[in-house]
Amino acid sequence: MIRIFIGYDPREAVAYNVLAHSINARASRPVSITPLMLSQLGPLMWRERHPLQSTDFSFSRFLTPYLCGFEGWALFLDCDMLVLDDVATLWDLRDESFAAMVVKHHHVPKEEVKFLGAPQTRYEKKNWSSVMLLNCGRCRALTPDYVNTASGMDLHQFRWLGDDSLIGALPHRWNHLVDYDPPVAASDASLLHFTIGGPYFAAYADCGHADLWRAERARMLAAQDAAAL
């Protein structure tokens, strides 16, 4: 079973559902998809919202190993994504010599504001935590107490590992930053990340690869309509 946790924010509910559909539609092996909803995490997530926090799942993502009982592997994804490839291909990249595996971006945003007026922040390892293959047994520092009290930089810069050599690299195609990375054809990307803002927001309706996202939403809705008949 491929265990996948997706960050959930009510303002991006449609993004979550389209992402989940894109995963299921292409997966060659069984997947288990869990939304990280604050309303369901209850007492596991009590830290106050930070002024620079742009989504509900900015910090809850780091509860993934705990929710897995610190056993096996799990994949975390931001919800503002679209998967264009078989997620089993990504899953098969797991390497037991690492505690976490990510696309090691050198992302230095030029914009000051992103979707819904959220402030854009710049820091080392930005976007590394948006796609994480986590070797849960080696992520035991991520207890609820730590996730709720550690600084944002300690969490997102993987300081909880204490050693950057424990962070493995994933192919860039598994976290293509739309409208930041150099444009690529859909065939050269396995996962599109609408990190600045996705086509489900009016202000970003014409963002890169918006047509692919809308086509995926149309297929999802068509499948739902067919199932209702």
Secondary structure, 3 states (H helix, E strand, C coil): CEEEEEECCHHHHHHHHHHHHHHHHHCCCCEEEEEECHHHHHHHCCCCCCCCCCCCCCCHHHHHHHHCCCCCEEEEECCCEEECCCHHHHHCCCCCCCCEEECCCCCCCCCCECHHHCECCCCCCCCHHHEEEEEHHHCCCCCHHHHHHCCHHHHHCCHHHCCHHHEEECCHHHHEECCCCCCCCHHHCCEEECCCCCCCCHHHCCCCCHHHHHHHHHHHHHHHHHHHC
